[in-house]
Amino acid sequence: MSIEEGHNLTHRIMEEVRRHHPEHSAEIHLEHCPEDCGRCRQECSTETRRSVGERGRTKV
């Protein structure tokens, strides 16, 4: 599996968690998050992105 495929799979997992368990929250770290990933830009705050550098942190 490529990094890009893993990255996209992580987004799909987060969507499933949100859909099936909206009352819970989790945090998923995306290693080597591509800067041009629109889904990450939408989900990750600028402050969080700066604090983790190359990594994207998305709360679910």
Biopython code that builds the backbone (N, CA, C, O; Angstrom):
import numpy as np
from Bio.PDB.StructureBuilder import StructureBuilder

atoms = [
    (1, "MET", "N", (0.857, -1.174, 0.000)),
    (1, "MET", "CA", (0.000, 0.000, 0.000)),
    (1, "MET", "C", (0.899, 1.232, 0.000)),
    (1, "MET", "O", (1.861, 1.314, 0.764)),
    (2, "SER", "N", (0.579, 2.166, -0.848)),
    (2, "SER", "CA", (1.365, 3.398, -0.902)),
    (2, "SER", "C", (0.949, 4.336, 0.230)),
    (2, "SER", "O", (-0.092, 4.141, 0.857)),
    (3, "ILE", "N", (1.761, 5.345, 0.484)),
    (3, "ILE", "CA", (1.429, 6.343, 1.509)),
    (3, "ILE", "C", (0.125, 7.040, 1.136)),
    (3, "ILE", "O", (-0.718, 7.287, 1.999)),
    (4, "GLU", "N", (-0.042, 7.356, -0.140)),
    (4, "GLU", "CA", (-1.268, 8.029, -0.580)),
    (4, "GLU", "C", (-2.496, 7.144, -0.363)),
    (4, "GLU", "O", (-3.540, 7.631, 0.072)),
    (5, "GLU", "N", (-2.380, 5.847, -0.664)),
    (5, "GLU", "CA", (-3.498, 4.929, -0.435)),
    (5, "GLU", "C", (-3.821, 4.832, 1.058)),
    (5, "GLU", "O", (-4.990, 4.819, 1.444)),
    (6, "GLY", "N", (-2.792, 4.764, 1.883)),
    (6, "GLY", "CA", (-3.001, 4.727, 3.329)),
    (6, "GLY", "C", (-3.651, 5.998, 3.840)),
    (6, "GLY", "O", (-4.519, 5.959, 4.712)),
    (7, "HIS", "N", (-3.223, 7.127, 3.290)),
    (7, "HIS", "CA", (-3.784, 8.427, 3.658)),
    (7, "HIS", "C", (-5.282, 8.455, 3.334)),
    (7, "HIS", "O", (-6.096, 8.866, 4.161)),
    (8, "ASN", "N", (-5.633, 8.015, 2.124)),
    (8, "ASN", "CA", (-7.041, 7.999, 1.722)),
    (8, "ASN", "C", (-7.849, 7.012, 2.553)),
    (8, "ASN", "O", (-9.005, 7.281, 2.881)),
    (9, "LEU", "N", (-7.261, 5.880, 2.894)),
    (9, "LEU", "CA", (-7.931, 4.899, 3.744)),
    (9, "LEU", "C", (-8.217, 5.490, 5.124)),
    (9, "LEU", "O", (-9.279, 5.249, 5.697)),
    (10, "THR", "N", (-7.280, 6.257, 5.650)),
    (10, "THR", "CA", (-7.475, 6.908, 6.947)),
    (10, "THR", "C", (-8.678, 7.841, 6.904)),
    (10, "THR", "O", (-9.479, 7.868, 7.838)),
    (11, "HIS", "N", (-8.806, 8.605, 5.821)),
    (11, "HIS", "CA", (-9.976, 9.482, 5.680)),
    (11, "HIS", "C", (-11.265, 8.663, 5.655)),
    (11, "HIS", "O", (-12.257, 9.059, 6.268)),
    (12, "ARG", "N", (-11.266, 7.531, 4.957)),
    (12, "ARG", "CA", (-12.472, 6.695, 4.907)),
    (12, "ARG", "C", (-12.814, 6.143, 6.287)),
    (12, "ARG", "O", (-13.986, 6.078, 6.659)),
    (13, "ILE", "N", (-11.800, 5.747, 7.042)),
    (13, "ILE", "CA", (-12.034, 5.251, 8.407)),
    (13, "ILE", "C", (-12.649, 6.348, 9.267)),
    (13, "ILE", "O", (-13.601, 6.100, 10.008)),
    (14, "MET", "N", (-12.107, 7.566, 9.169)),
    (14, "MET", "CA", (-12.642, 8.681, 9.962)),
    (14, "MET", "C", (-14.103, 8.939, 9.610)),
    (14, "MET", "O", (-14.915, 9.206, 10.495)),
    (15, "GLU", "N", (-14.445, 8.860, 8.316)),
    (15, "GLU", "CA", (-15.830, 9.071, 7.899)),
    (15, "GLU", "C", (-16.751, 8.006, 8.494)),
    (15, "GLU", "O", (-17.865, 8.314, 8.919)),
    (16, "GLU", "N", (-16.291, 6.760, 8.525)),
    (16, "GLU", "CA", (-17.094, 5.679, 9.102)),
    (16, "GLU", "C", (-17.287, 5.874, 10.605)),
    (16, "GLU", "O", (-18.386, 5.658, 11.117)),
    (17, "VAL", "N", (-16.246, 6.274, 11.309)),
    (17, "VAL", "CA", (-16.364, 6.528, 12.752)),
    (17, "VAL", "C", (-17.384, 7.629, 12.990)),
    (17, "VAL", "O", (-18.245, 7.497, 13.860)),
    (18, "ARG", "N", (-17.300, 8.711, 12.230)),
    (18, "ARG", "CA", (-18.253, 9.816, 12.382)),
    (18, "ARG", "C", (-19.678, 9.352, 12.122)),
    (18, "ARG", "O", (-20.605, 9.721, 12.843)),
    (19, "ARG", "N", (-19.840, 8.543, 11.089)),
    (19, "ARG", "CA", (-21.178, 8.105, 10.686)),
    (19, "ARG", "C", (-21.797, 7.159, 11.710)),
    (19, "ARG", "O", (-22.977, 7.288, 12.035)),
    (20, "HIS", "N", (-21.022, 6.221, 12.215)),
    (20, "HIS", "CA", (-21.559, 5.198, 13.110)),
    (20, "HIS", "C", (-21.485, 5.561, 14.590)),
    (20, "HIS", "O", (-22.243, 5.018, 15.393)),
    (21, "HIS", "N", (-20.596, 6.460, 14.961)),
    (21, "HIS", "CA", (-20.408, 6.800, 16.376)),
    (21, "HIS", "C", (-20.240, 8.311, 16.554)),
    (21, "HIS", "O", (-19.199, 8.757, 17.036)),
    (22, "PRO", "N", (-21.237, 9.098, 16.178)),
    (22, "PRO", "CA", (-21.092, 10.558, 16.264)),
    (22, "PRO", "C", (-20.934, 11.071, 17.689)),
    (22, "PRO", "O", (-20.474, 12.194, 17.896)),
    (23, "GLU", "N", (-21.311, 10.257, 18.674)),
    (23, "GLU", "CA", (-21.208, 10.694, 20.068)),
    (23, "GLU", "C", (-19.796, 10.539, 20.619)),
    (23, "GLU", "O", (-19.503, 11.062, 21.694)),
    (24, "HIS", "N", (-18.927, 9.847, 19.925)),
    (24, "HIS", "CA", (-17.554, 9.628, 20.380)),
    (24, "HIS", "C", (-16.583, 10.491, 19.581)),
    (24, "HIS", "O", (-16.894, 10.947, 18.480)),
    (25, "SER", "N", (-15.417, 10.703, 20.149)),
    (25, "SER", "CA", (-14.392, 11.403, 19.387)),
    (25, "SER", "C", (-13.105, 10.606, 19.470)),
    (25, "SER", "O", (-12.854, 9.894, 20.443)),
    (26, "ALA", "N", (-12.301, 10.738, 18.439)),
    (26, "ALA", "CA", (-11.008, 10.064, 18.374)),
    (26, "ALA", "C", (-10.057, 10.998, 17.655)),
    (26, "ALA", "O", (-10.482, 11.957, 17.012)),
    (27, "GLU", "N", (-8.790, 10.722, 17.765)),
    (27, "GLU", "CA", (-7.800, 11.541, 17.072)),
    (27, "GLU", "C", (-6.932, 10.618, 16.238)),
    (27, "GLU", "O", (-6.400, 9.626, 16.736)),
    (28, "ILE", "N", (-6.795, 10.954, 14.969)),
    (28, "ILE", "CA", (-5.997, 10.151, 14.050)),
    (28, "ILE", "C", (-4.873, 11.022, 13.523)),
    (28, "ILE", "O", (-5.100, 12.161, 13.116)),
    (29, "HIS", "N", (-3.665, 10.488, 13.531)),
    (29, "HIS", "CA", (-2.511, 11.226, 13.023)),
    (29, "HIS", "C", (-2.177, 10.729, 11.628)),
    (29, "HIS", "O", (-2.002, 9.529, 11.415)),
    (30, "LEU", "N", (-2.090, 11.644, 10.685)),
    (30, "LEU", "CA", (-1.758, 11.295, 9.310)),
    (30, "LEU", "C", (-0.292, 11.613, 9.073)),
    (30, "LEU", "O", (0.086, 12.783, 9.000)),
    (31, "GLU", "N", (0.529, 10.594, 8.953)),
    (31, "GLU", "CA", (1.950, 10.799, 8.702)),
    (31, "GLU", "C", (2.139, 11.255, 7.256)),
    (31, "GLU", "O", (1.481, 10.752, 6.345)),
    (32, "HIS", "N", (3.023, 12.189, 7.062)),
    (32, "HIS", "CA", (3.345, 12.707, 5.726)),
    (32, "HIS", "C", (2.094, 13.184, 4.996)),
    (32, "HIS", "O", (1.893, 12.885, 3.819)),
    (33, "CYS", "N", (1.270, 13.921, 5.704)),
    (33, "CYS", "CA", (0.037, 14.462, 5.144)),
    (33, "CYS", "C", (0.388, 15.411, 3.998)),
    (33, "CYS", "O", (1.110, 16.385, 4.212)),
    (34, "PRO", "N", (-0.111, 15.147, 2.783)),
    (34, "PRO", "CA", (0.209, 16.029, 1.669)),
    (34, "PRO", "C", (-0.422, 17.406, 1.871)),
    (34, "PRO", "O", (-1.602, 17.516, 2.204)),
    (35, "GLU", "N", (0.363, 18.434, 1.669)),
    (35, "GLU", "CA", (-0.123, 19.801, 1.886)),
    (35, "GLU", "C", (-1.310, 20.142, 0.998)),
    (35, "GLU", "O", (-2.114, 21.006, 1.350)),
    (36, "ASP", "N", (-1.435, 19.477, -0.153)),
    (36, "ASP", "CA", (-2.515, 19.808, -1.074)),
    (36, "ASP", "C", (-3.762, 18.949, -0.870)),
    (36, "ASP", "O", (-4.669, 18.962, -1.702)),
    (37, "CYS", "N", (-3.809, 18.204, 0.236)),
    (37, "CYS", "CA", (-4.984, 17.375, 0.512)),
    (37, "CYS", "C", (-6.111, 18.272, 1.018)),
    (37, "CYS", "O", (-6.055, 18.768, 2.143)),
    (38, "GLY", "N", (-7.121, 18.478, 0.198)),
    (38, "GLY", "CA", (-8.228, 19.353, 0.559)),
    (38, "GLY", "C", (-8.995, 18.873, 1.773)),
    (38, "GLY", "O", (-9.475, 19.682, 2.567)),
    (39, "ARG", "N", (-9.114, 17.561, 1.923)),
    (39, "ARG", "CA", (-9.837, 17.028, 3.072)),
    (39, "ARG", "C", (-9.104, 17.373, 4.356)),
    (39, "ARG", "O", (-9.736, 17.724, 5.353)),
    (40, "CYS", "N", (-7.781, 17.278, 4.346)),
    (40, "CYS", "CA", (-7.007, 17.607, 5.546)),
    (40, "CYS", "C", (-7.069, 19.102, 5.832)),
    (40, "CYS", "O", (-7.206, 19.512, 6.984)),
    (41, "ARG", "N", (-6.970, 19.910, 4.792)),
    (41, "ARG", "CA", (-7.046, 21.361, 4.993)),
    (41, "ARG", "C", (-8.370, 21.721, 5.631)),
    (41, "ARG", "O", (-8.428, 22.592, 6.498)),
    (42, "GLN", "N", (-9.428, 21.062, 5.211)),
    (42, "GLN", "CA", (-10.750, 21.349, 5.758)),
    (42, "GLN", "C", (-10.859, 20.871, 7.201)),
    (42, "GLN", "O", (-11.474, 21.546, 8.027)),
    (43, "GLU", "N", (-10.274, 19.722, 7.517)),
    (43, "GLU", "CA", (-10.448, 19.112, 8.831)),
    (43, "GLU", "C", (-9.412, 19.543, 9.856)),
    (43, "GLU", "O", (-9.693, 19.536, 11.054)),
    (44, "CYS", "N", (-8.219, 19.917, 9.407)),
    (44, "CYS", "CA", (-7.139, 20.267, 10.334)),
    (44, "CYS", "C", (-7.064, 21.783, 10.467)),
    (44, "CYS", "O", (-7.132, 22.500, 9.469)),
    (45, "SER", "N", (-6.928, 22.262, 11.670)),
    (45, "SER", "CA", (-6.776, 23.697, 11.860)),
    (45, "SER", "C", (-5.358, 24.102, 11.494)),
    (45, "SER", "O", (-4.441, 23.286, 11.578)),
    (46, "THR", "N", (-5.170, 25.340, 11.093)),
    (46, "THR", "CA", (-3.848, 25.849, 10.743)),
    (46, "THR", "C", (-2.907, 25.748, 11.929)),
    (46, "THR", "O", (-1.740, 25.393, 11.768)),
    (47, "GLU", "N", (-3.403, 26.053, 13.115)),
    (47, "GLU", "CA", (-2.566, 26.003, 14.318)),
    (47, "GLU", "C", (-2.076, 24.582, 14.577)),
    (47, "GLU", "O", (-0.902, 24.378, 14.884)),
    (48, "THR", "N", (-2.958, 23.610, 14.458)),
    (48, "THR", "CA", (-2.565, 22.215, 14.670)),
    (48, "THR", "C", (-1.555, 21.795, 13.621)),
    (48, "THR", "O", (-0.560, 21.147, 13.946)),
    (49, "ARG", "N", (-1.793, 22.155, 12.367)),
    (49, "ARG", "CA", (-0.894, 21.780, 11.282)),
    (49, "ARG", "C", (0.505, 22.328, 11.549)),
    (49, "ARG", "O", (1.495, 21.633, 11.322)),
    (50, "ARG", "N", (0.594, 23.575, 12.030)),
    (50, "ARG", "CA", (1.897, 24.166, 12.337)),
    (50, "ARG", "C", (2.562, 23.441, 13.498)),
    (50, "ARG", "O", (3.773, 23.222, 13.485)),
    (51, "SER", "N", (1.773, 23.067, 14.503)),
    (51, "SER", "CA", (2.355, 22.475, 15.705)),
    (51, "SER", "C", (2.900, 21.077, 15.459)),
    (51, "SER", "O", (3.793, 20.634, 16.182)),
    (52, "VAL", "N", (2.391, 20.377, 14.468)),
    (52, "VAL", "CA", (2.871, 19.020, 14.213)),
    (52, "VAL", "C", (3.729, 18.935, 12.955)),
    (52, "VAL", "O", (4.166, 17.847, 12.579)),
    (53, "GLY", "N", (3.974, 20.057, 12.309)),
    (53, "GLY", "CA", (4.852, 20.071, 11.141)),
    (53, "GLY", "C", (4.281, 19.284, 9.984)),
    (53, "GLY", "O", (3.197, 19.599, 9.492)),
    (54, "GLU", "N", (4.998, 18.260, 9.543)),
    (54, "GLU", "CA", (4.593, 17.453, 8.395)),
    (54, "GLU", "C", (3.354, 16.626, 8.684)),
    (54, "GLU", "O", (2.674, 16.196, 7.752)),
    (55, "ARG", "N", (3.052, 16.397, 9.927)),
    (55, "ARG", "CA", (1.935, 15.526, 10.275)),
    (55, "ARG", "C", (0.643, 16.315, 10.342)),
    (55, "ARG", "O", (0.630, 17.455, 10.806)),
    (56, "GLY", "N", (-0.426, 15.723, 9.888)),
    (56, "GLY", "CA", (-1.744, 16.318, 10.043)),
    (56, "GLY", "C", (-2.437, 15.637, 11.199)),
    (56, "GLY", "O", (-2.322, 14.421, 11.354)),
    (57, "ARG", "N", (-3.133, 16.367, 11.992)),
    (57, "ARG", "CA", (-3.861, 15.782, 13.120)),
    (57, "ARG", "C", (-5.327, 16.103, 12.912)),
    (57, "ARG", "O", (-5.701, 17.270, 12.789)),
    (58, "THR", "N", (-6.142, 15.093, 12.872)),
    (58, "THR", "CA", (-7.554, 15.287, 12.627)),
    (58, "THR", "C", (-8.352, 14.673, 13.755)),
    (58, "THR", "O", (-8.166, 13.503, 14.088)),
    (59, "LYS", "N", (-9.229, 15.446, 14.340)),
    (59, "LYS", "CA", (-10.112, 14.911, 15.378)),
    (59, "LYS", "C", (-11.364, 14.397, 14.712)),
    (59, "LYS", "O", (-11.916, 15.029, 13.811)),
    (60, "VAL", "N", (-11.802, 13.246, 15.166)),
    (60, "VAL", "CA", (-13.009, 12.624, 14.628)),
    (60, "VAL", "C", (-14.052, 12.616, 15.717)),
    (60, "VAL", "O", (-15.165, 12.137, 15.501)),
]
sb = StructureBuilder()
sb.init_structure("model")
sb.init_model(0)
sb.init_chain("A")
sb.init_seg("    ")
for serial, (resi, resn, name, xyz) in enumerate(atoms, 1):
    if name == "N":
        sb.init_residue(resn, " ", resi, " ")
    sb.init_atom(name, np.array(xyz, "f"), 0.0, 1.0, " ", f" {name:<3s}", serial, name[0])
structure = sb.get_structure()
